[in-house]
C-alpha cells in the first residue's frame, strides 16, 4: 500500500498455492502407473489421497478427545470434503438484499434442483451465527458443472466475494471473534491475522450500529509475521474500505509496546499514553489437523511432534497478548488443531504463569446452538514413539524439547538417577549411544508396544474451554478458550531460570521485588517486555524490541533515533527516514529503498499537511467544517510533490500513529487507513482545479459531508452510465441532468441515483444509504471511475430497485449504444 507499486497487493501474488489438494496430478498418476507395472499390478485408475494415518488414530484414541463409540463417525467425517461456508458483510450497503436473495431465490431454487440424478443439499444458514449472516453449501464440482442453478449461485458468490459483500470462510473459523464480545469503542489486536477473514469479521463488529458517514471510535490492529501473508491480509481487508485498521508486520510473541517516554508525557496533547487493547484475538500458528477435511495432504504429513514443537511458541504468543491486554479486557485463544498439547496444555500453562490475574471464562451458555465439547483435563505427551504421562517420564536428553508445561500438572522436573534416565530412554545400545540407528529403531518400535501409563489430571477449570469436532455439525475442528484479565500480570519469580540467548541485553531484575507488568517504569523501559514465556525464551530489550524480527522486504537495520521529541510533520519525517549511504547505491532507474523509522524497505507513514493542496480539496468539494478532515490525512511517500494517494484515518488510528511517532516508531506498519483521494494523472486531470479525485473506497464516508460536485441522476441515466462507462452531455436521457452536469467544474464529481420517480431531489437527508458512484466531469462528457466488477454488481442492484422506472418509454438502448460508439472514449 502506498508508494509506486512496491508494496501494493497484486492478484498475481495469490495465483500460486491455490491448488485443489483433493486432486491428484497427472505426474502422480503416471508415477503410480509405472510402479504398478513394475510390480506386475494392473492400474486401477485414479485414486484419491490416502485419508488415514495409523499414528494419528493411535494418538487421538489415547487422548480420548471423543469416546470410543464415536470414533468411527469421527473418522468418517474427517475423510469427507468440507462444506463451503460464507458470511454476509453486515456493514455493506446491500446486505439485506443479499440475504433476501439467498432466502427467496437461491435457497428455494436449489432445493428443487436435481443435479445429475442425485439429490442436492440445499444451502442453509448456520443456526448458531447471529442474524442469519453465515451460510453453508455442500456441492461437488461435478454438480456445479451440470446444474445451471448451482452455476449461477457459484458465480454470484464469486462476484459478491470479490466486491466485499460476502467473505468465504470456514464455518468454525467464524467462531472465535463471536466470543470476544467486540463493541464499536474497543481497541482490538489480532495477533496472527493472515489471511484476514477473522480481521474482516472484527471490523464488521466495530462498524455495527455505526451511523452512515461516521466512524467507530475503536480500531483494529491486524498483525502477521510473514510479509507475503501481510499482502494477503491487506488484499482481504481492503474490501471493507475502513479507516479504522492498521496492518503491522511483527513476530506476535515480540509485538512491541508503544508508550510515551517520560519527557513526552507532560507536553503531549494526544489522547492515549500507552497502546493497550480491550480485546485480543490470539489465533496462534498450529499443526492444523483440524483442517484435514479441506487439506487432506495433512494426513500423510501428520505426526505428534508437530504439536510438541509449537507448544512453546504458542505460550509465548498468548502471554504477550495478555501483557498487551487491558485489565478487564478479554482475550480469545484459539487453534485449528485437536491436539491437547497445543490447546489445553497452553491454556493451563498461561493460567499457572499468570497466578490469579487471569481467569478462564465459562461461555457454555453463549451461542447455544453451536455444538461444542468441554476441554479435557487429562492427556499424555507423545515423543519419539513413547507415551509420557508426566515430566518425570521425559528422558534427560529430551527435556529441552518436552517441557513441564506440556503436562496437565505443570510440575517441574525432579532429579533422577542415571539408572532412571536409562530406564526412561527405553534402553541404550551397547555403546551407550541412544541416538544411534539401533536406539532410534528401538524407540520407533515402541509404537507397537502398549504402555499403560496413568495420565495426570489438571486441577484447573479446563472444562471451560471448548472443542468443536467435525461430526457434531458437519464442520472442521477447532479449539477456543476465553480469558479475562482481572489484574495486572505478575513479573516472573526471582527463581525463574534466566534466558540463555542474548545475555548482553538481558536485565531480569531478579534481585528486585515483584512488580506489576502493566505499570510504566520511570526509566521508560518496557516492563511488559519481560520474558514470561519460560525456559529458553528471549527477552527483548528496550533499545531494540524487535532485534530478531524476520523481514521479507529487505534487511532490517536499526536506525538510531534522536532523543528530542519527534514532532509529527513531513519535515521531521523526512529527516527520520533519510536513507543511509548504502541505500543510495540502488541500481539506476529503480526506486530508492524506503525507510519507516527503524524499518528498512517499508514505506514511511507521514501525516499530510500540504495546506495548499488540502485547502483546494476542501474548497473544490465543499467539505463541511463538522467533518474531521485536517490532521487525519496521511501519505506513504517522502516526496510531497509527487504524492499519488492520500489516505484517511479515524481519530483512534490517528492517535495511535501519533503515539507511535513519539515512542520511536516501534510499529512496523504495512498498511494503514482508507484510500480517500487519488491524483488524476491524465492530461485533462492536470488542468482541473483539483488534481485529486475521490476514490471509490472513500466515497461512502465523505459523501454526507460534501456540498459541491454532486448531481442526481434518474434510474435510466444512472444505469446507462454503469453500462457504457462514458456518455456525452447530449446523449443523456434527462436533459435537466445534462445541464446540471455541464455546470459542474471540470474534475471529479459524484453521481447519485435519484430513487424518486420523476423527482429531482438534491438532498441526502431522506436517503440515508444513497447509491452513488464517482465520476469525472470532462469537457464534453461524464465518465465513470468505478471498476468493472463494481459496475456489474451495482447495475444488477439498481435494476431490481428501479424496475418500475425502467418500464417507462425512454430512448432505446440500441440507439444510445450506436451514438456512444461513434463518440470518442474520453473528451
KERONU-143426 format. One record per residue (C-alpha): residue in three letters; residue number from 1; x, y, z. Coordinates in steps of 0.5 Angstrom, whole numbers, plus 500, padded with zeros to 3 digits. Layout:
REM residues N
residuo_num_px_py_pz
ALA_NUM_X_Y_Z .
...
This chain:
REM residues 827
residuo_num_px_py_pz
UNK_1_500_500_500 .
UNK_2_503_507_498 .
UNK_3_509_508_494 .
UNK_4_510_507_487 .
UNK_5_507_500_487 .
UNK_6_513_497_491 .
UNK_7_508_494_497 .
UNK_8_502_494_493 .
UNK_9_498_488_493 .
UNK_10_497_485_486 .
UNK_11_493_479_484 .
UNK_12_499_475_481 .
UNK_13_501_474_489 .
UNK_14_495_470_490 .
UNK_15_495_465_484 .
UNK_16_500_460_487 .
UNK_17_499_456_493 .
UNK_18_491_455_491 .
UNK_19_492_448_488 .
UNK_20_486_443_489 .
UNK_21_489_439_495 .
UNK_22_484_433_493 .
UNK_23_486_432_486 .
UNK_24_492_428_484 .
UNK_25_496_431_479 .
UNK_26_498_427_472 .
UNK_27_505_426_474 .
UNK_28_503_423_481 .
UNK_29_498_418_476 .
UNK_30_504_417_471 .
UNK_31_509_415_477 .
UNK_32_503_411_480 .
UNK_33_502_407_474 .
UNK_34_510_406_473 .
UNK_35_510_403_480 .
UNK_36_504_398_479 .
UNK_37_507_396_472 .
UNK_38_514_395_475 .
UNK_39_510_390_481 .
UNK_40_506_387_476 .
UNK_41_500_390_478 .
UNK_42_494_393_474 .
UNK_43_493_400_474 .
UNK_44_486_401_477 .
UNK_45_486_409_475 .
UNK_46_485_415_479 .
UNK_47_486_414_487 .
UNK_48_484_420_492 .
UNK_49_489_422_497 .
UNK_50_490_417_503 .
UNK_51_486_419_509 .
UNK_52_489_415_514 .
UNK_53_495_415_519 .
UNK_54_496_410_524 .
UNK_55_500_415_528 .
UNK_56_494_419_528 .
UNK_57_489_414_530 .
UNK_58_493_412_536 .
UNK_59_495_419_538 .
UNK_60_488_421_539 .
UNK_61_485_415_541 .
UNK_62_489_415_547 .
UNK_63_488_422_548 .
UNK_64_480_421_549 .
UNK_65_478_427_545 .
UNK_66_472_423_543 .
UNK_67_469_417_546 .
UNK_68_471_410_543 .
UNK_69_463_409_541 .
UNK_70_464_416_537 .
UNK_71_471_414_534 .
UNK_72_468_411_527 .
UNK_73_463_417_526 .
UNK_74_469_422_528 .
UNK_75_474_419_523 .
UNK_76_468_418_517 .
UNK_77_467_426_518 .
UNK_78_475_427_517 .
UNK_79_475_424_511 .
UNK_80_470_428_507 .
UNK_81_471_434_504 .
UNK_82_469_440_508 .
UNK_83_462_444_506 .
UNK_84_464_451_504 .
UNK_85_461_457_508 .
UNK_86_461_464_507 .
UNK_87_459_470_511 .
UNK_88_455_477_509 .
UNK_89_458_483_511 .
UNK_90_453_486_515 .
UNK_91_457_493_514 .
UNK_92_456_493_507 .
UNK_93_450_497_504 .
UNK_94_446_492_501 .
UNK_95_447_486_506 .
UNK_96_439_486_507 .
UNK_97_438_485_499 .
UNK_98_444_479_499 .
UNK_99_440_476_505 .
UNK_100_433_476_502 .
UNK_101_436_474_495 .
UNK_102_439_468_499 .
UNK_103_433_466_502 .
UNK_104_428_467_497 .
UNK_105_432_466_490 .
UNK_106_438_461_491 .
UNK_107_435_457_497 .
UNK_108_428_455_494 .
UNK_109_431_454_487 .
UNK_110_437_450_489 .
UNK_111_432_446_494 .
UNK_112_428_444_488 .
UNK_113_434_442_484 .
UNK_114_436_435_482 .
UNK_115_443_435_479 .
UNK_116_445_429_475 .
UNK_117_440_425_478 .
UNK_118_443_426_485 .
UNK_119_439_430_491 .
UNK_120_443_437_492 .
UNK_121_444_439_499 .
UNK_122_440_446_500 .
UNK_123_444_452_502 .
UNK_124_442_454_509 .
UNK_125_444_459_514 .
UNK_126_449_457_520 .
UNK_127_444_456_526 .
UNK_128_449_459_531 .
UNK_129_451_465_528 .
UNK_130_447_471_529 .
UNK_131_442_474_525 .
UNK_132_443_469_519 .
UNK_133_449_472_517 .
UNK_134_453_466_516 .
UNK_135_451_461_511 .
UNK_136_454_454_509 .
UNK_137_453_450_502 .
UNK_138_455_443_500 .
UNK_139_456_442_493 .
UNK_140_461_438_489 .
UNK_141_465_441_483 .
UNK_142_461_436_478 .
UNK_143_455_438_481 .
UNK_144_457_445_480 .
UNK_145_458_444_472 .
UNK_146_452_440_471 .
UNK_147_447_445_474 .
UNK_148_445_452_471 .
UNK_149_442_454_478 .
UNK_150_449_452_482 .
UNK_151_453_455_477 .
UNK_152_449_462_477 .
UNK_153_450_461_485 .
UNK_154_457_460_485 .
UNK_155_458_466_480 .
UNK_156_454_470_485 .
UNK_157_459_468_491 .
UNK_158_465_470_487 .
UNK_159_462_477_485 .
UNK_160_460_479_492 .
UNK_161_466_476_495 .
UNK_162_471_480_490 .
UNK_163_467_486_492 .
UNK_164_467_485_499 .
UNK_165_460_484_500 .
UNK_166_461_477_503 .
UNK_167_467_473_506 .
UNK_168_468_466_504 .
UNK_169_471_463_511 .
UNK_170_471_456_514 .
UNK_171_465_456_519 .
UNK_172_469_454_525 .
UNK_173_474_460_524 .
UNK_174_468_465_525 .
UNK_175_467_462_532 .
UNK_176_473_466_536 .
UNK_177_471_473_534 .
UNK_178_464_472_537 .
UNK_179_466_470_544 .
UNK_180_471_477_544 .
UNK_181_464_481_545 .
UNK_182_467_487_541 .
UNK_183_464_494_541 .
UNK_184_465_500_537 .
UNK_185_469_503_542 .
UNK_186_474_498_543 .
UNK_187_482_497_541 .
UNK_188_483_490_538 .
UNK_189_489_487_537 .
UNK_190_489_481_532 .
UNK_191_496_478_533 .
UNK_192_496_473_528 .
UNK_193_492_476_523 .
UNK_194_493_473_516 .
UNK_195_490_471_511 .
UNK_196_485_476_514 .
UNK_197_478_473_515 .
UNK_198_477_474_522 .
UNK_199_480_481_522 .
UNK_200_475_483_517 .
UNK_201_470_480_522 .
UNK_202_472_484_527 .
UNK_203_472_490_523 .
UNK_204_464_489_522 .
UNK_205_463_488_529 .
UNK_206_466_495_531 .
UNK_207_462_498_525 .
UNK_208_456_495_528 .
UNK_209_451_500_529 .
UNK_210_455_506_527 .
UNK_211_451_511_523 .
UNK_212_453_513_516 .
UNK_213_458_518_515 .
UNK_214_461_517_522 .
UNK_215_467_512_524 .
UNK_216_467_508_530 .
UNK_217_471_510_536 .
UNK_218_475_504_536 .
UNK_219_480_501_532 .
UNK_220_484_494_530 .
UNK_221_491_493_529 .
UNK_222_492_486_525 .
UNK_223_499_483_525 .
UNK_224_503_478_522 .
UNK_225_510_476_521 .
UNK_226_510_474_514 .
UNK_227_511_479_509 .
UNK_228_507_476_504 .
UNK_229_502_474_508 .
UNK_230_501_481_510 .
UNK_231_500_483_503 .
UNK_232_494_477_503 .
UNK_233_492_481_509 .
UNK_234_491_487_506 .
UNK_235_488_485_500 .
UNK_236_483_481_504 .
UNK_237_481_487_509 .
UNK_238_482_493_504 .
UNK_239_475_490_501 .
UNK_240_472_493_508 .
UNK_241_474_500_506 .
UNK_242_476_502_513 .
UNK_243_480_508_516 .
UNK_244_480_504_523 .
UNK_245_485_499_521 .
UNK_246_493_498_522 .
UNK_247_496_492_519 .
UNK_248_503_491_522 .
UNK_249_509_486_521 .
UNK_250_512_483_527 .
UNK_251_513_477_531 .
UNK_252_507_476_535 .
UNK_253_511_474_541 .
UNK_254_515_480_541 .
UNK_255_510_485_539 .
UNK_256_512_492_541 .
UNK_257_509_496_546 .
UNK_258_508_503_545 .
UNK_259_508_508_550 .
UNK_260_510_515_551 .
UNK_261_517_517_554 .
UNK_262_517_521_561 .
UNK_263_519_527_558 .
UNK_264_514_527_553 .
UNK_265_508_526_558 .
UNK_266_507_533_560 .
UNK_267_507_536_554 .
UNK_268_504_532_549 .
UNK_269_497_533_547 .
UNK_270_495_526_544 .
UNK_271_489_522_548 .
UNK_272_493_516_549 .
UNK_273_499_515_553 .
UNK_274_500_507_552 .
UNK_275_498_503_547 .
UNK_276_493_497_550 .
UNK_277_488_493_548 .
UNK_278_481_492_550 .
UNK_279_480_485_546 .
UNK_280_486_481_544 .
UNK_281_485_475_539 .
UNK_282_490_470_539 .
UNK_283_489_465_534 .
UNK_284_496_462_534 .
UNK_285_500_458_529 .
UNK_286_499_451_530 .
UNK_287_499_444_527 .
UNK_288_493_445_523 .
UNK_289_490_438_524 .
UNK_290_483_441_525 .
UNK_291_483_443_518 .
UNK_292_484_435_515 .
UNK_293_478_436_511 .
UNK_294_480_442_507 .
UNK_295_487_440_507 .
UNK_296_488_432_506 .
UNK_297_495_432_505 .
UNK_298_496_434_512 .
UNK_299_494_426_513 .
UNK_300_501_424_511 .
UNK_301_505_429_514 .
UNK_302_502_429_521 .
UNK_303_506_427_527 .
UNK_304_505_428_534 .
UNK_305_512_432_534 .
UNK_306_509_438_530 .
UNK_307_505_440_536 .
UNK_308_510_439_541 .
UNK_309_515_443_537 .
UNK_310_510_449_537 .
UNK_311_507_449_544 .
UNK_312_513_454_547 .
UNK_313_511_459_541 .
UNK_314_504_459_543 .
UNK_315_505_460_550 .
UNK_316_510_466_548 .
UNK_317_505_469_544 .
UNK_318_499_468_549 .
UNK_319_503_471_554 .
UNK_320_505_477_550 .
UNK_321_497_478_548 .
UNK_322_496_478_556 .
UNK_323_501_483_557 .
UNK_324_498_488_552 .
UNK_325_491_487_554 .
UNK_326_488_492_559 .
UNK_327_486_490_566 .
UNK_328_478_488_565 .
UNK_329_479_486_558 .
UNK_330_478_479_554 .
UNK_331_483_475_550 .
UNK_332_481_469_546 .
UNK_333_486_464_545 .
UNK_334_484_459_539 .
UNK_335_487_454_534 .
UNK_336_485_450_529 .
UNK_337_488_444_532 .
UNK_338_485_438_536 .
UNK_339_492_437_540 .
UNK_340_491_438_548 .
UNK_341_499_440_548 .
UNK_342_497_446_543 .
UNK_343_490_447_547 .
UNK_344_489_445_554 .
UNK_345_496_445_556 .
UNK_346_498_452_553 .
UNK_347_492_455_557 .
UNK_348_494_451_563 .
UNK_349_501_454_563 .
UNK_350_499_461_562 .
UNK_351_494_461_568 .
UNK_352_500_458_572 .
UNK_353_504_464_570 .
UNK_354_499_469_571 .
UNK_355_498_467_578 .
UNK_356_491_469_579 .
UNK_357_491_475_575 .
UNK_358_487_472_569 .
UNK_359_481_467_569 .
UNK_360_478_462_564 .
UNK_361_471_465_563 .
UNK_362_465_460_562 .
UNK_363_462_461_556 .
UNK_364_458_455_555 .
UNK_365_451_459_555 .
UNK_366_453_463_550 .
UNK_367_451_461_542 .
UNK_368_447_455_545 .
UNK_369_446_453_538 .
UNK_370_454_452_537 .
UNK_371_455_444_538 .
UNK_372_462_444_543 .
UNK_373_465_440_548 .
UNK_374_468_442_554 .
UNK_375_476_442_555 .
UNK_376_480_436_557 .
UNK_377_483_436_564 .
UNK_378_488_430_563 .
UNK_379_492_428_557 .
UNK_380_499_425_555 .
UNK_381_505_427_551 .
UNK_382_508_423_545 .
UNK_383_515_424_544 .
UNK_384_520_419_540 .
UNK_385_515_414_540 .
UNK_386_514_414_547 .
UNK_387_508_416_551 .
UNK_388_510_420_557 .
UNK_389_505_421_563 .
UNK_390_509_427_567 .
UNK_391_515_431_566 .
UNK_392_519_425_570 .
UNK_393_518_420_565 .
UNK_394_522_425_560 .
UNK_395_529_423_558 .
UNK_396_534_428_560 .
UNK_397_537_429_553 .
UNK_398_529_431_551 .
UNK_399_528_436_557 .
UNK_400_530_442_553 .
UNK_401_524_440_548 .
UNK_402_519_437_552 .
UNK_403_518_442_558 .
UNK_404_514_441_564 .
UNK_405_508_446_562 .
UNK_406_506_441_557 .
UNK_407_503_436_562 .
UNK_408_497_437_566 .
UNK_409_500_439_573 .
UNK_410_506_443_570 .
UNK_411_510_440_576 .
UNK_412_518_442_575 .
UNK_413_523_436_573 .
UNK_414_525_432_579 .
UNK_415_532_430_580 .
UNK_416_533_423_577 .
UNK_417_539_418_578 .
UNK_418_543_415_572 .
UNK_419_539_409_572 .
UNK_420_532_412_572 .
UNK_421_535_416_566 .
UNK_422_537_410_562 .
UNK_423_530_407_564 .
UNK_424_526_413_561 .
UNK_425_530_412_555 .
UNK_426_528_405_554 .
UNK_427_535_402_553 .
UNK_428_541_405_550 .
UNK_429_545_401_546 .
UNK_430_552_397_548 .
UNK_431_556_404_547 .
UNK_432_551_408_551 .
UNK_433_549_412_545 .
UNK_434_542_413_545 .
UNK_435_542_417_538 .
UNK_436_545_411_534 .
UNK_437_541_407_529 .
UNK_438_539_402_534 .
UNK_439_537_406_539 .
UNK_440_532_410_535 .
UNK_441_530_404_532 .
UNK_442_528_401_539 .
UNK_443_524_408_540 .
UNK_444_521_407_534 .
UNK_445_519_400_535 .
UNK_446_515_402_541 .
UNK_447_510_405_537 .
UNK_448_507_398_537 .
UNK_449_508_397_545 .
UNK_450_502_399_549 .
UNK_451_504_403_555 .
UNK_452_499_403_561 .
UNK_453_501_410_564 .
UNK_454_496_414_568 .
UNK_455_495_421_565 .
UNK_456_496_427_570 .
UNK_457_489_430_572 .
UNK_458_490_438_572 .
UNK_459_486_442_578 .
UNK_460_485_448_573 .
UNK_461_478_449_570 .
UNK_462_480_447_563 .
UNK_463_473_444_562 .
UNK_464_471_452_561 .
UNK_465_475_451_554 .
UNK_466_471_449_548 .
UNK_467_473_444_543 .
UNK_468_469_443_536 .
UNK_469_469_437_533 .
UNK_470_467_435_526 .
UNK_471_462_430_527 .
UNK_472_458_434_531 .
UNK_473_455_440_526 .
UNK_474_459_437_520 .
UNK_475_465_442_520 .
UNK_476_472_443_521 .
UNK_477_475_442_528 .
UNK_478_477_448_533 .
UNK_479_479_450_540 .
UNK_480_477_456_543 .
UNK_481_479_459_550 .
UNK_482_476_465_553 .
UNK_483_481_469_558 .
UNK_484_479_475_563 .
UNK_485_485_479_565 .
UNK_486_483_481_572 .
UNK_487_489_485_575 .
UNK_488_496_487_572 .
UNK_489_500_481_571 .
UNK_490_506_479_576 .
UNK_491_513_479_574 .
UNK_492_517_473_574 .
UNK_493_519_470_580 .
UNK_494_526_471_582 .
UNK_495_528_464_582 .
UNK_496_526_463_575 .
UNK_497_531_461_570 .
UNK_498_534_466_566 .
UNK_499_534_466_558 .
UNK_500_540_463_555 .
UNK_501_541_468_549 .
UNK_502_542_475_548 .
UNK_503_545_475_555 .
UNK_504_549_482_554 .
UNK_505_542_485_553 .
UNK_506_538_482_559 .
UNK_507_536_485_565 .
UNK_508_532_481_569 .
UNK_509_532_485_576 .
UNK_510_532_478_579 .
UNK_511_534_482_586 .
UNK_512_528_487_586 .
UNK_513_521_486_589 .
UNK_514_516_483_584 .
UNK_515_513_489_580 .
UNK_516_506_490_576 .
UNK_517_508_489_569 .
UNK_518_503_494_567 .
UNK_519_506_500_570 .
UNK_520_510_504_566 .
UNK_521_517_504_569 .
UNK_522_520_511_571 .
UNK_523_527_510_567 .
UNK_524_522_509_560 .
UNK_525_524_501_560 .
UNK_526_518_497_558 .
UNK_527_516_492_563 .
UNK_528_511_489_559 .
UNK_529_517_486_555 .
UNK_530_520_482_561 .
UNK_531_520_475_559 .
UNK_532_514_471_561 .
UNK_533_515_465_556 .
UNK_534_519_460_560 .
UNK_535_526_457_559 .
UNK_536_530_459_553 .
UNK_537_525_465_551 .
UNK_538_529_471_549 .
UNK_539_527_478_553 .
UNK_540_527_484_548 .
UNK_541_531_490_551 .
UNK_542_528_497_550 .
UNK_543_534_499_546 .
UNK_544_532_494_540 .
UNK_545_525_491_542 .
UNK_546_525_487_535 .
UNK_547_532_485_535 .
UNK_548_531_478_532 .
UNK_549_525_480_527 .
UNK_550_525_477_521 .
UNK_551_524_481_515 .
UNK_552_522_479_508 .
UNK_553_523_486_504 .
UNK_554_530_488_505 .
UNK_555_535_487_511 .
UNK_556_533_490_518 .
UNK_557_538_495_521 .
UNK_558_536_499_527 .
UNK_559_536_507_525 .
UNK_560_539_511_531 .
UNK_561_533_516_534 .
UNK_562_534_523_537 .
UNK_563_533_524_544 .
UNK_564_529_530_542 .
UNK_565_521_530_541 .
UNK_566_519_528_535 .
UNK_567_514_533_532 .
UNK_568_509_529_527 .
UNK_569_510_533_521 .
UNK_570_513_532_514 .
UNK_571_520_536_515 .
UNK_572_522_531_521 .
UNK_573_519_525_518 .
UNK_574_524_526_512 .
UNK_575_530_527_517 .
UNK_576_528_521_521 .
UNK_577_527_517_514 .
UNK_578_533_520_511 .
UNK_579_537_514_507 .
UNK_580_544_512_509 .
UNK_581_549_511_504 .
UNK_582_548_504_503 .
UNK_583_541_505_501 .
UNK_584_543_510_496 .
UNK_585_547_505_492 .
UNK_586_541_502_489 .
UNK_587_541_501_481 .
UNK_588_539_507_477 .
UNK_589_532_507_475 .
UNK_590_530_503_481 .
UNK_591_526_506_487 .
UNK_592_530_508_493 .
UNK_593_529_503_499 .
UNK_594_524_507_503 .
UNK_595_525_507_511 .
UNK_596_520_508_516 .
UNK_597_523_510_522 .
UNK_598_528_504_524 .
UNK_599_525_499_519 .
UNK_600_528_499_512 .
UNK_601_525_497_506 .
UNK_602_518_500_509 .
UNK_603_514_506_506 .
UNK_604_514_511_511 .
UNK_605_508_514_515 .
UNK_606_507_521_514 .
UNK_607_502_526_516 .
UNK_608_500_530_510 .
UNK_609_500_537_512 .
UNK_610_501_541_505 .
UNK_611_496_547_506 .
UNK_612_495_549_499 .
UNK_613_493_542_497 .
UNK_614_489_541_503 .
UNK_615_485_547_502 .
UNK_616_484_546_495 .
UNK_617_481_540_496 .
UNK_618_476_543_502 .
UNK_619_474_548_497 .
UNK_620_473_544_491 .
UNK_621_469_539_494 .
UNK_622_465_544_499 .
UNK_623_467_539_505 .
UNK_624_464_541_512 .
UNK_625_467_544_518 .
UNK_626_464_539_522 .
UNK_627_468_533_519 .
UNK_628_474_532_522 .
UNK_629_479_533_516 .
UNK_630_485_536_517 .
UNK_631_490_532_521 .
UNK_632_487_526_519 .
UNK_633_490_525_512 .
UNK_634_497_521_511 .
UNK_635_501_519_505 .
UNK_636_506_514_504 .
UNK_637_511_518_500 .
UNK_638_517_522_503 .
UNK_639_517_527_497 .
UNK_640_511_531_498 .
UNK_641_511_534_491 .
UNK_642_509_527_488 .
UNK_643_504_524_493 .
UNK_644_499_520_489 .
UNK_645_495_517_494 .
UNK_646_492_521_500 .
UNK_647_489_516_506 .
UNK_648_484_518_511 .
UNK_649_485_515_518 .
UNK_650_480_515_524 .
UNK_651_481_519_530 .
UNK_652_483_513_534 .
UNK_653_488_511_529 .
UNK_654_491_518_529 .
UNK_655_492_518_536 .
UNK_656_496_511_535 .
UNK_657_500_514_530 .
UNK_658_502_520_534 .
UNK_659_504_516_540 .
UNK_660_508_511_535 .
UNK_661_512_517_533 .
UNK_662_513_520_540 .
UNK_663_515_513_542 .
UNK_664_520_512_537 .
UNK_665_516_508_531 .
UNK_666_516_502_534 .
UNK_667_511_499_530 .
UNK_668_513_497_523 .
UNK_669_506_499_519 .
UNK_670_505_495_513 .
UNK_671_498_499_511 .
UNK_672_494_504_515 .
UNK_673_488_508_513 .
UNK_674_483_508_508 .
UNK_675_485_511_501 .
UNK_676_481_517_500 .
UNK_677_484_521_495 .
UNK_678_488_519_489 .
UNK_679_492_524_484 .
UNK_680_489_524_477 .
UNK_681_495_524_472 .
UNK_682_491_524_465 .
UNK_683_493_531_461 .
UNK_684_486_533_463 .
UNK_685_486_532_470 .
UNK_686_492_536_471 .
UNK_687_488_542_468 .
UNK_688_483_541_473 .
UNK_689_482_546_479 .
UNK_690_483_540_484 .
UNK_691_488_535_482 .
UNK_692_485_529_487 .
UNK_693_479_525_486 .
UNK_694_475_522_491 .
UNK_695_477_514_491 .
UNK_696_471_509_491 .
UNK_697_474_507_498 .
UNK_698_473_513_501 .
UNK_699_466_516_498 .
UNK_700_461_513_503 .
UNK_701_465_516_508 .
UNK_702_466_523_506 .
UNK_703_459_523_501 .
UNK_704_455_526_507 .
UNK_705_460_531_508 .
UNK_706_461_535_502 .
UNK_707_457_540_499 .
UNK_708_459_541_492 .
UNK_709_461_537_485 .
UNK_710_454_533_487 .
UNK_711_449_531_482 .
UNK_712_443_527_482 .
UNK_713_441_522_476 .
UNK_714_435_519_474 .
UNK_715_435_511_474 .
UNK_716_436_511_467 .
UNK_717_442_515_466 .
UNK_718_445_512_472 .
UNK_719_444_505_469 .
UNK_720_447_508_462 .
UNK_721_453_511_466 .
UNK_722_454_504_469 .
UNK_723_453_500_463 .
UNK_724_457_505_458 .
UNK_725_462_508_463 .
UNK_726_463_515_459 .
UNK_727_457_519_456 .
UNK_728_457_525_452 .
UNK_729_452_531_455 .
UNK_730_448_531_449 .
UNK_731_447_524_450 .
UNK_732_443_524_457 .
UNK_733_436_522_457 .
UNK_734_434_527_462 .
UNK_735_437_534_459 .
UNK_736_436_537_466 .
UNK_737_441_532_469 .
UNK_738_446_534_463 .
UNK_739_445_542_464 .
UNK_740_447_541_472 .
UNK_741_453_536_470 .
UNK_742_455_542_465 .
UNK_743_455_547_470 .
UNK_744_460_543_475 .
UNK_745_467_545_475 .
UNK_746_472_540_471 .
UNK_747_474_535_475 .
UNK_748_472_529_480 .
UNK_749_464_529_481 .
UNK_750_459_525_485 .
UNK_751_453_522_481 .
UNK_752_447_520_486 .
UNK_753_442_515_484 .
UNK_754_435_519_485 .
UNK_755_430_514_487 .
UNK_756_424_518_487 .
UNK_757_421_517_480 .
UNK_758_420_524_476 .
UNK_759_423_528_482 .
UNK_760_430_532_482 .
UNK_761_431_532_490 .
UNK_762_438_535_491 .
UNK_763_439_532_499 .
UNK_764_441_526_502 .
UNK_765_437_527_508 .
UNK_766_432_523_506 .
UNK_767_436_517_503 .
UNK_768_441_515_509 .
UNK_769_444_510_504 .
UNK_770_445_513_498 .
UNK_771_447_509_492 .
UNK_772_453_514_489 .
UNK_773_459_513_484 .
UNK_774_465_517_483 .
UNK_775_465_520_476 .
UNK_776_470_525_472 .
UNK_777_467_531_469 .
UNK_778_470_532_463 .
UNK_779_470_538_457 .
UNK_780_464_534_454 .
UNK_781_462_528_458 .
UNK_782_462_525_464 .
UNK_783_466_518_465 .
UNK_784_465_513_471 .
UNK_785_471_512_475 .
UNK_786_469_505_478 .
UNK_787_472_498_477 .
UNK_788_468_494_472 .
UNK_789_466_489_478 .
UNK_790_463_494_482 .
UNK_791_459_497_476 .
UNK_792_457_490_474 .
UNK_793_454_489_481 .
UNK_794_451_496_482 .
UNK_795_448_495_476 .
UNK_796_444_489_478 .
UNK_797_442_492_485 .
UNK_798_440_498_481 .
UNK_799_436_494_476 .
UNK_800_432_491_482 .
UNK_801_431_497_486 .
UNK_802_428_501_480 .
UNK_803_424_496_475 .
UNK_804_418_501_475 .
UNK_805_422_507_473 .
UNK_806_426_502_467 .
UNK_807_419_501_464 .
UNK_808_418_508_462 .
UNK_809_418_509_455 .
UNK_810_425_512_454 .
UNK_811_431_513_449 .
UNK_812_432_506_447 .
UNK_813_439_503_449 .
UNK_814_441_501_442 .
UNK_815_440_508_439 .
UNK_816_444_510_445 .
UNK_817_449_505_444 .
UNK_818_450_507_437 .
UNK_819_451_514_439 .
UNK_820_456_513_444 .
UNK_821_460_508_440 .
UNK_822_461_514_435 .
UNK_823_464_519_440 .
UNK_824_471_519_443 .
UNK_825_472_515_449 .
UNK_826_474_521_453 .
UNK_827_473_528_451 .
